[in-house]
């Protein structure tokens, strides 16, 4: 049986680490769920500020973007090429280092093409690498890099050249009820 070590974290530090991990996992999950939101325009700059730092740097299959300003338009660009998408995130591994953290999560993204349903889905697997910082408003993602690990099927004809990884789409809102972003 191991004896207590004076350098081992106490209950307060352990609780803080657990709550930090939960908040960071929530940030990643909210971003991934937002990729499939039925109305991309409702995921505006205010929503992105609840996830990202003002100077966030994104490296995604559809390009790179820096900062919150213009992020909703950047994110909605590839969406028009698909009827709908479904992103699943799992295995979020988080490393804490004071006011900084890193996370890596696996994502499987299914992209359903427009049309009569006869075209195959475009499916991909990716790793999302995240850097985050603790701010006065809580944890925020400062960098997000998506690395496509595999794909099956082809991107929709007419999508932007060079896009080989997961793309995003939003379905039209089915009713007038406001659906908040996650």
N, C-alpha and C positions, 0 to 999 in steps of 0.2 A: 504494500500500500504506500502510495506516495505521500509525503508530508507536504503541508502547505508551503508555498514559495512566497517570500515577501514581495517578489516582483510580479506575481500573478494578479490579474485585474480583480478588483473587488466587485461586489454585486452591482454597485452604481455604474461602474465602467462597463460591465457586462450588459446591463440593461440598455445603456446608451448605444453600445455596438449593435444590439438587436433592433432597437428602434431606428438607428441609422440604416441598417440593411433593409428593413421593411420600407422605409421611405424611398430609398434608392430603387428597390425592386418596383415599387409603385410608380416611380417616374418612368422607368423603362416600359412597364406594362401600359401606362396611359399613352405613351407615344405610339406604341405598337397598335393599341386599340384605335387610336385616332387615325391611323393610316386607312382604316376601313370605315370611318365615320360616314354616314349617309349624306352629309352636306359639308363639303370641305370648307365652304365659306364661313361656317360657324366656328371652325377651328382657326380663329384669327390670331392676331399678334398678342392679344391679351391672354389667350389660352397658351400660346407658345411661351410667354413670359412665366407661366406657372411651371414650365418644364425646363427651360433653358436660361443660360446667362445671356446678357445683352450682346456679347461678342462671340456667341456660340459658333463653332466651326463644324460643318457637316460635310462628310464625304460619302455620297450615296451613289448607287448605280447610275442615276440620271444626272449626276454632276456634283459640283461642290457649291456650298453657299456659306457666307459668313454673316452673322448677325441676325437679329430678330426681324428687322425691317425687310420686307419683301419675302419673308419665309412662307407665308400662306400661298402666295402665287407660285413660288418655287416648288412647293410640295404638291400643288394641284396640277401642275403641268402634265406629268405622265398619266394622271388619273383618267383622262378622257379616252385613253386607248383601250379601256376595258369596261365591261358592263358592271363588274363588281370584283372585289378582292376579299381575301380572308387570310390574315396574318396570325400565326400562333408563335408565341415566345415561350421558351422554357430554359431550364438549367441556368438561371442567372447566378453567376459566381461573382461575388463582391469582395474587394480588398479595401480595407479602410486604412487611411494614413492621416490621422488628425482631421484637418479641414478639407482634405482631398480624398477622393476615392476613385477606384476603377471598377468597371463591371464588364462582364462578357456574357452574352446570352445567345442562344441558338434560336433562329427564326425560320419557320417554314411558311412560305407565301404562295398562295394559290391565286391566279389571275384568270378570270373568266372572260373570254373575248365577247365582243358584241356579235350579234347574229342569231342564227336559228338554233344554236346549241350543238351543231355538228362539228365545229372546230375544236381541237383539243385545248385543254387548259394549259396555260404557261405556269409552271410550278418551279420554285427554287428554294434552296436552302442557303442560309447566310449566317454569318457571325456578326453580331452587333457589338462593337467595342466602344465603351463609354468612359469618358473622364468626367468627373463631377466635382463640384466645390460646394462647401457649406456657405450659405449666404445668410444675411439677417432674416430672410424669408424662408429659410430651409434649404435643402439640397437642390442644386440645379445642375443640369448637364451642360458642360462647357465644350465638349467635343464628342461627336458621334461618327464613327467610321463603320460602314457596312462592307463586309467582304463576302462576295458571292462565292459559295463553296461548290454548288452544283445547280444545274437547271435541267428541266425536262419540258419538251415542247419548244415552241418558238414565240418570241414576242409578237404581238399583234402587228400585221402589216401596216405600215404607215407611222409606226411609233418612231420617236426620234432616233437618228442614227447613233450607233455605238451603245445603245442600251441593251445590256445582256442580262442584267440581274432583275431582282424583284421590282416591279413597278406598282404604283398605287392608283386606286380609282375610288370614286365615291358614287353611291347610288343616289338617284333623286329622292328627295324627301317624299314619303308616301302620304303624309297628311300635314296639317298646319301646326301640329304640336311641336313645340321647340324641343329639340333633342340636344341637351348640352354635351359638350365634349367630355370625355372621361377625365 
